[in-house]
Amino acid sequence: MNAQCQSSLRRCPMSRPRPINCIVPPYILEKLLESEDSEVRQAAFDTLLITARLRGERGLRASFVGAAAPGDGRRTVFDCEQREFLSNAVLARPEDGPESADPSVNRAFDALGVTRDFYREVFRRNSIDGRGMRLDGFVHYGFEINNAYWDGRAMLFGDGDGRKFTDLTKSPEVIYHELAHGVTDYTSGFEYHNQPGALNESMSDVFGSLVKQWSLKQTADEADWLIGADVWTPGISGDAMRSMKDPGHAYNNTQFGKDPQPDRMSKFIHLPDTRKGDYGGVHYNSGIPNKAFYLTAVRIGGFAWEAAGTIWYESLKASSVEDRFQDFAGTTFQKAGELFGAGSTEQSAVLSAWQEVEVEISGVPTGVARVRSFAVDGNGATARDDAALSRQIGALNDKVTGLAKSMAELKAYR
């Protein structure tokens, strides 16, 4: 066991087995089991079976995650030829190989490269694990599989059933999302259940969206903040699996009903910590921290990866496996103060965002940041006393920092 694990099991990423990470939540696949189309039902059933098998395989090898092969983020894409066993996959495109005749291979290859370049250029991170981990992708995984997976070592892409889902490589943010699970594995290691699990899912939506925005050079206001729009229900336009901007409104149709994600704590969904309960609603309740990030990004303005993304990334690295929403909110508030100054616009945006989704930051009275929000006087000028509010938030920053240190000391003695 390495020194990091010996110093604190809680802070050791990947110290405990975790479920397989996949983009399509179980509640959507279970809806497909109710379809009148027998082929759609079969594809959903097969996807759920494969997900269960992959979950078991990942649990067996979880203790060997440290053996990930370094390679300066070199990409290799394999073709499973609609089979389910990776050992039978054929090499389709190595890092230095020519473009493939298969669009799925090229899309996966390109998205792996964009992800690698994003973390390297924006956060100075060397691949997923920070140590040059190889980036392997397996396309055409299984027959009509409605999912894409991060299995702890590689990306697996199903082709979709052609009705409710198309080829999962067609949505770049799906690939970016799944690879971000790997970054979380090697940083905070958020446990995949209840609030830590919802944070885990949210981190993948956040960084998946940031990679997409970075690749398109979109500002926070220009981005669509949708997840999976390109592969979800190809026959229905304008919907997506999730919306970070408006959780609960990504879709609303007769097949799947209404998007169930909450956008604030008063709508938090309490589910059992089981597979059928989505491990305590990790794909449901991720809507709350998703909305907090969206609000932070648009209130700061400009490119979301520059300020808001940096705050979230540094907070992810500073977090622990069992952290809940309030813990992570407090960390983002602290990091915003460290990076941009106590009482800064960035710190105020973080505070107001968490307050709007009803997540309290310990030591900060509710409503402090809202005063600073976006009231405008009759001449179009912002009507607020920035200096006074900055001093107030700066003082609160010191208080929160002190509380965080005390909590860290208490946790160390557990």
MARBA-444111 format. One record per residue (C-alpha): chain; x, y, z; residue in three letters. Coordinates in steps of 0.1 Angstrom, whole numbers, plus 5000, padded with zeros to 4 digits. Layout:
BEGIN
NODE  chaine     X     Y     Z  residu
NODE       A     X     Y     Z     ALA
...
***
This chain:
BEGIN
NODE  chaine     X     Y     Z  residu
NODE       A  5000  5000  5000     MET
NODE       A  5014  5034  4990     ASN
NODE       A  5021  5063  5014     ALA
NODE       A  4989  5081  5004     GLN
NODE       A  4968  5051  5013     CYS
NODE       A  4987  5045  5046     GLN
NODE       A  4982  5081  5057     SER
NODE       A  4944  5080  5053     SER
NODE       A  4922  5053  5038     LEU
NODE       A  4894  5078  5033     ARG
NODE       A  4916  5099  5010     ARG
NODE       A  4930  5070  4989     CYS
NODE       A  4913  5070  4955     PRO
NODE       A  4900  5037  4944     MET
NODE       A  4906  5021  4978     SER
NODE       A  4872  5004  4977     ARG
NODE       A  4853  4986  4949     PRO
NODE       A  4829  5007  4930     ARG
NODE       A  4801  5001  4904     PRO
NODE       A  4809  5004  4867     ILE
NODE       A  4804  5039  4854     ASN
NODE       A  4780  5044  4825     CYS
NODE       A  4764  5073  4808     ILE
NODE       A  4728  5059  4807     VAL
NODE       A  4712  5056  4841     PRO
NODE       A  4693  5025  4851     PRO
NODE       A  4660  5042  4853     TYR
NODE       A  4661  5050  4816     ILE
NODE       A  4670  5014  4806     LEU
NODE       A  4642  5001  4828     GLU
NODE       A  4618  5023  4810     LYS
NODE       A  4629  5007  4778     LEU
NODE       A  4620  4973  4792     LEU
NODE       A  4584  4985  4790     GLU
NODE       A  4585  4993  4753     SER
NODE       A  4560  4977  4730     GLU
NODE       A  4589  4971  4705     ASP
NODE       A  4604  4937  4713     SER
NODE       A  4637  4946  4698     GLU
NODE       A  4640  4977  4720     VAL
NODE       A  4631  4956  4751     ARG
NODE       A  4658  4930  4742     GLN
NODE       A  4685  4956  4737     ALA
NODE       A  4676  4972  4771     ALA
NODE       A  4677  4938  4787     PHE
NODE       A  4711  4929  4771     ASP
NODE       A  4725  4963  4782     THR
NODE       A  4714  4958  4818     LEU
NODE       A  4730  4923  4818     LEU
NODE       A  4762  4935  4804     ILE
NODE       A  4763  4964  4829     THR
NODE       A  4759  4939  4857     ALA
NODE       A  4787  4917  4844     ARG
NODE       A  4811  4946  4839     LEU
NODE       A  4803  4958  4875     ARG
NODE       A  4814  4924  4888     GLY
NODE       A  4846  4924  4867     GLU
NODE       A  4855  4959  4879     ARG
NODE       A  4849  4949  4915     GLY
NODE       A  4873  4920  4912     LEU
NODE       A  4902  4941  4898     ARG
NODE       A  4896  4973  4918     ALA
NODE       A  4926  4966  4940     SER
NODE       A  4949  4966  4909     PHE
NODE       A  4940  5001  4897     VAL
NODE       A  4975  5014  4905     GLY
NODE       A  4989  4992  4878     ALA
NODE       A  4975  5014  4850     ALA
NODE       A  5001  5015  4823     ALA
NODE       A  5018  5049  4817     PRO
NODE       A  5021  5060  4781     GLY
NODE       A  5019  5098  4780     ASP
NODE       A  4982  5095  4772     GLY
NODE       A  4988  5075  4740     ARG
NODE       A  4955  5065  4723     ARG
NODE       A  4946  5031  4710     THR
NODE       A  4912  5022  4697     VAL
NODE       A  4900  4985  4693     PHE
NODE       A  4870  4971  4675     ASP
NODE       A  4850  4945  4694     CYS
NODE       A  4830  4936  4663     GLU
NODE       A  4798  4935  4684     GLN
NODE       A  4813  4909  4708     ARG
NODE       A  4815  4914  4745     GLU
NODE       A  4849  4902  4754     PHE
NODE       A  4877  4928  4751     LEU
NODE       A  4904  4901  4747     SER
NODE       A  4888  4893  4713     ASN
NODE       A  4889  4929  4701     ALA
NODE       A  4911  4938  4671     VAL
NODE       A  4934  4968  4668     LEU
NODE       A  4916  4995  4648     ALA
NODE       A  4937  5026  4652     ARG
NODE       A  4969  5032  4673     PRO
NODE       A  4983  5066  4682     GLU
NODE       A  5005  5068  4652     ASP
NODE       A  4983  5049  4628     GLY
NODE       A  4963  5062  4598     PRO
NODE       A  4927  5072  4599     GLU
NODE       A  4903  5043  4599     SER
NODE       A  4875  5037  4574     ALA
NODE       A  4852  5032  4603     ASP
NODE       A  4837  5065  4616     PRO
NODE       A  4831  5051  4650     SER
NODE       A  4868  5044  4654     VAL
NODE       A  4878  5079  4643     ASN
NODE       A  4852  5096  4666     ARG
NODE       A  4865  5077  4696     ALA
NODE       A  4901  5083  4687     PHE
NODE       A  4895  5121  4682     ASP
NODE       A  4875  5124  4715     ALA
NODE       A  4902  5106  4735     LEU
NODE       A  4927  5131  4721     GLY
NODE       A  4905  5162  4728     VAL
NODE       A  4901  5150  4764     THR
NODE       A  4938  5144  4769     ARG
NODE       A  4947  5178  4754     ASP
NODE       A  4921  5196  4775     PHE
NODE       A  4935  5183  4808     TYR
NODE       A  4970  5189  4797     ARG
NODE       A  4965  5224  4785     GLU
NODE       A  4939  5237  4809     VAL
NODE       A  4949  5219  4842     PHE
NODE       A  4985  5207  4834     ARG
NODE       A  4973  5172  4841     ARG
NODE       A  4991  5143  4823     ASN
NODE       A  4962  5121  4812     SER
NODE       A  4935  5107  4834     ILE
NODE       A  4956  5096  4863     ASP
NODE       A  4980  5125  4861     GLY
NODE       A  5009  5101  4853     ARG
NODE       A  5004  5096  4816     GLY
NODE       A  4978  5067  4816     MET
NODE       A  4972  5052  4782     ARG
NODE       A  4938  5060  4767     LEU
NODE       A  4922  5028  4753     ASP
NODE       A  4888  5027  4736     GLY
NODE       A  4867  4998  4724     PHE
NODE       A  4840  5005  4698     VAL
NODE       A  4812  4983  4687     HIS
NODE       A  4810  4967  4721     TYR
NODE       A  4783  4941  4722     GLY
NODE       A  4752  4939  4700     PHE
NODE       A  4729  4970  4701     GLU
NODE       A  4742  4980  4735     ILE
NODE       A  4726  5012  4747     ASN
NODE       A  4755  5025  4768     ASN
NODE       A  4790  5037  4771     ALA
NODE       A  4812  5027  4800     TYR
NODE       A  4843  5036  4819     TRP
NODE       A  4855  5003  4834     ASP
NODE       A  4884  5017  4854     GLY
NODE       A  4909  5012  4827     ARG
NODE       A  4893  5018  4793     ALA
NODE       A  4862  5032  4775     MET
NODE       A  4837  5009  4760     LEU
NODE       A  4812  5021  4734     PHE
NODE       A  4779  5004  4725     GLY
NODE       A  4763  5010  4691     ASP
NODE       A  4728  5017  4704     GLY
NODE       A  4697  5000  4693     ASP
NODE       A  4691  5025  4664     GLY
NODE       A  4658  5035  4678     ARG
NODE       A  4662  5050  4713     LYS
NODE       A  4700  5054  4711     PHE
NODE       A  4724  5058  4682     THR
NODE       A  4761  5049  4682     ASP
NODE       A  4774  5062  4715     LEU
NODE       A  4806  5076  4698     THR
NODE       A  4784  5102  4681     LYS
NODE       A  4782  5123  4713     SER
NODE       A  4816  5137  4722     PRO
NODE       A  4804  5148  4757     GLU
NODE       A  4795  5112  4765     VAL
NODE       A  4831  5102  4759     ILE
NODE       A  4843  5133  4778     TYR
NODE       A  4819  5125  4807     HIS
NODE       A  4830  5089  4811     GLU
NODE       A  4867  5097  4810     LEU
NODE       A  4861  5123  4837     ALA
NODE       A  4850  5094  4860     HIS
NODE       A  4886  5083  4857     GLY
NODE       A  4899  5117  4868     VAL
NODE       A  4876  5114  4898     THR
NODE       A  4889  5079  4905     ASP
NODE       A  4924  5093  4907     TYR
NODE       A  4916  5124  4928     THR
NODE       A  4888  5125  4953     SER
NODE       A  4876  5090  4946     GLY
NODE       A  4840  5100  4956     PHE
NODE       A  4823  5068  4967     GLU
NODE       A  4796  5058  4942     TYR
NODE       A  4765  5061  4964     HIS
NODE       A  4742  5087  4979     ASN
NODE       A  4756  5123  4979     GLN
NODE       A  4792  5113  4972     PRO
NODE       A  4780  5093  4942     GLY
NODE       A  4759  5122  4930     ALA
NODE       A  4790  5144  4932     LEU
NODE       A  4809  5117  4913     ASN
NODE       A  4783  5119  4885     GLU
NODE       A  4782  5156  4886     SER
NODE       A  4819  5159  4882     MET
NODE       A  4817  5139  4850     SER
NODE       A  4789  5161  4837     ASP
NODE       A  4808  5193  4846     VAL
NODE       A  4841  5183  4831     PHE
NODE       A  4825  5165  4802     GLY
NODE       A  4807  5198  4794     SER
NODE       A  4838  5218  4799     LEU
NODE       A  4858  5197  4774     VAL
NODE       A  4830  5201  4749     LYS
NODE       A  4830  5239  4754     GLN
NODE       A  4868  5241  4752     TRP
NODE       A  4869  5222  4720     SER
NODE       A  4842  5245  4705     LEU
NODE       A  4856  5276  4721     LYS
NODE       A  4822  5284  4735     GLN
NODE       A  4816  5309  4764     THR
NODE       A  4793  5299  4793     ALA
NODE       A  4765  5318  4777     ASP
NODE       A  4769  5302  4743     GLU
NODE       A  4770  5266  4756     ALA
NODE       A  4739  5244  4755     ASP
NODE       A  4748  5226  4788     TRP
NODE       A  4731  5194  4776     LEU
NODE       A  4744  5158  4781     ILE
NODE       A  4738  5132  4754     GLY
NODE       A  4716  5152  4730     ALA
NODE       A  4733  5136  4699     ASP
NODE       A  4726  5100  4708     VAL
NODE       A  4694  5101  4729     TRP
NODE       A  4660  5095  4711     THR
NODE       A  4672  5103  4676     PRO
NODE       A  4636  5106  4665     GLY
NODE       A  4629  5135  4690     ILE
NODE       A  4646  5168  4685     SER
NODE       A  4656  5192  4712     GLY
NODE       A  4659  5168  4741     ASP
NODE       A  4688  5152  4760     ALA
NODE       A  4695  5128  4789     MET
NODE       A  4704  5157  4812     ARG
NODE       A  4704  5195  4813     SER
NODE       A  4729  5212  4836     MET
NODE       A  4712  5245  4829     LYS
NODE       A  4677  5233  4837     ASP
NODE       A  4677  5199  4856     PRO
NODE       A  4643  5183  4854     GLY
NODE       A  4636  5197  4819     HIS
NODE       A  4660  5177  4796     ALA
NODE       A  4631  5157  4782     TYR
NODE       A  4594  5151  4785     ASN
NODE       A  4578  5125  4763     ASN
NODE       A  4554  5096  4764     THR
NODE       A  4581  5069  4763     GLN
NODE       A  4602  5081  4792     PHE
NODE       A  4580  5106  4810     GLY
NODE       A  4595  5137  4825     LYS
NODE       A  4632  5142  4834     ASP
NODE       A  4633  5134  4871     PRO
NODE       A  4664  5153  4881     GLN
NODE       A  4660  5179  4910     PRO
NODE       A  4676  5213  4908     ASP
NODE       A  4676  5221  4945     ARG
NODE       A  4678  5204  4979     MET
NODE       A  4641  5208  4987     SER
NODE       A  4635  5184  4957     LYS
NODE       A  4662  5159  4967     PHE
NODE       A  4652  5124  4958     ILE
NODE       A  4656  5098  4985     HIS
NODE       A  4662  5063  4971     LEU
NODE       A  4677  5031  4986     PRO
NODE       A  4714  5025  4983     ASP
NODE       A  4709  4996  4959     THR
NODE       A  4713  4989  4922     ARG
NODE       A  4676  4994  4916     LYS
NODE       A  4677  5026  4937     GLY
NODE       A  4705  5040  4915     ASP
NODE       A  4728  5037  4946     TYR
NODE       A  4709  5063  4964     GLY
NODE       A  4699  5083  4933     GLY
NODE       A  4733  5092  4920     VAL
NODE       A  4721  5100  4885     HIS
NODE       A  4690  5118  4899     TYR
NODE       A  4705  5141  4925     ASN
NODE       A  4736  5151  4905     SER
NODE       A  4713  5177  4890     GLY
NODE       A  4717  5198  4922     ILE
NODE       A  4755  5203  4920     PRO
NODE       A  4752  5205  4882     ASN
NODE       A  4730  5235  4885     LYS
NODE       A  4754  5250  4911     ALA
NODE       A  4782  5248  4886     PHE
NODE       A  4762  5262  4857     TYR
NODE       A  4751  5292  4878     LEU
NODE       A  4787  5298  4889     THR
NODE       A  4800  5297  4854     ALA
NODE       A  4774  5320  4839     VAL
NODE       A  4777  5345  4867     ARG
NODE       A  4814  5347  4863     ILE
NODE       A  4811  5348  4826     GLY
NODE       A  4835  5341  4798     GLY
NODE       A  4850  5307  4793     PHE
NODE       A  4837  5284  4820     ALA
NODE       A  4869  5263  4821     TRP
NODE       A  4891  5293  4831     GLU
NODE       A  4876  5303  4864     ALA
NODE       A  4847  5281  4874     ALA
NODE       A  4864  5250  4860     GLY
NODE       A  4896  5257  4878     THR
NODE       A  4877  5262  4911     ILE
NODE       A  4859  5229  4906     TRP
NODE       A  4891  5210  4896     TYR
NODE       A  4911  5222  4926     GLU
NODE       A  4882  5214  4948     SER
NODE       A  4879  5179  4933     LEU
NODE       A  4916  5173  4942     LYS
NODE       A  4911  5186  4977     ALA
NODE       A  4880  5164  4984     SER
NODE       A  4875  5131  5002     SER
NODE       A  4857  5099  4993     VAL
NODE       A  4828  5105  5017     GLU
NODE       A  4822  5142  5011     ASP
NODE       A  4786  5154  5007     ARG
NODE       A  4772  5184  4989     PHE
NODE       A  4778  5207  5018     GLN
NODE       A  4814  5196  5021     ASP
NODE       A  4821  5201  4985     PHE
NODE       A  4803  5235  4984     ALA
NODE       A  4825  5246  5013     GLY
NODE       A  4856  5235  4995     THR
NODE       A  4846  5254  4963     THR
NODE       A  4840  5285  4984     PHE
NODE       A  4875  5282  5000     GLN
NODE       A  4892  5274  4967     LYS
NODE       A  4875  5304  4950     ALA
NODE       A  4889  5326  4978     GLY
NODE       A  4924  5311  4975     GLU
NODE       A  4925  5314  4937     LEU
NODE       A  4908  5347  4931     PHE
NODE       A  4907  5364  4965     GLY
NODE       A  4884  5366  4994     ALA
NODE       A  4853  5385  4985     GLY
NODE       A  4861  5383  4948     SER
NODE       A  4835  5382  4921     THR
NODE       A  4843  5345  4916     GLU
NODE       A  4839  5336  4952     GLN
NODE       A  4806  5356  4954     SER
NODE       A  4794  5336  4923     ALA
NODE       A  4802  5303  4940     VAL
NODE       A  4784  5313  4971     LEU
NODE       A  4753  5326  4954     SER
NODE       A  4751  5295  4932     ALA
NODE       A  4751  5271  4961     TRP
NODE       A  4726  5292  4980     GLN
NODE       A  4703  5291  4950     GLU
NODE       A  4703  5253  4949     VAL
NODE       A  4697  5254  4987     GLU
NODE       A  4731  5239  4998     VAL
NODE       A  4744  5258  5028     GLU
NODE       A  4780  5265  5033     ILE
NODE       A  4790  5261  5069     SER
NODE       A  4795  5294  5086     GLY
NODE       A  4778  5315  5059     VAL
NODE       A  4743  5329  5066     PRO
NODE       A  4717  5321  5040     THR
NODE       A  4711  5350  5015     GLY
NODE       A  4744  5368  5019     VAL
NODE       A  4754  5364  4983     ALA
NODE       A  4720  5369  4969     ARG
NODE       A  4722  5406  4979     VAL
NODE       A  4751  5408  4956     ARG
NODE       A  4734  5391  4927     SER
NODE       A  4720  5409  4897     PHE
NODE       A  4698  5437  4908     ALA
NODE       A  4700  5465  4883     VAL
NODE       A  4690  5501  4888     ASP
NODE       A  4669  5522  4863     GLY
NODE       A  4700  5533  4843     ASN
NODE       A  4712  5497  4838     GLY
NODE       A  4739  5500  4863     ALA
NODE       A  4744  5473  4889     THR
NODE       A  4729  5485  4922     ALA
NODE       A  4751  5471  4950     ARG
NODE       A  4778  5480  4974     ASP
NODE       A  4807  5459  4961     ASP
NODE       A  4832  5470  4986     ALA
NODE       A  4811  5464  5017     ALA
NODE       A  4799  5430  5004     LEU
NODE       A  4834  5420  4995     SER
NODE       A  4845  5427  5030     ARG
NODE       A  4816  5407  5044     GLN
NODE       A  4823  5377  5022     ILE
NODE       A  4860  5380  5029     GLY
NODE       A  4853  5378  5066     ALA
NODE       A  4830  5348  5060     LEU
NODE       A  4858  5332  5040     ASN
NODE       A  4881  5333  5070     ASP
NODE       A  4854  5318  5091     LYS
NODE       A  4847  5290  5067     VAL
NODE       A  4884  5283  5063     THR
NODE       A  4888  5279  5101     GLY
NODE       A  4857  5256  5103     LEU
NODE       A  4871  5235  5075     ALA
NODE       A  4905  5231  5093     LYS
NODE       A  4886  5220  5124     SER
NODE       A  4865  5195  5105     MET
NODE       A  4896  5181  5088     ALA
NODE       A  4913  5176  5122     GLU
NODE       A  4882  5158  5136     LEU
NODE       A  4880  5135  5105     LYS
NODE       A  4917  5126  5110     ALA
NODE       A  4909  5111  5144     TYR
NODE       A  4881  5089  5132     ARG
***
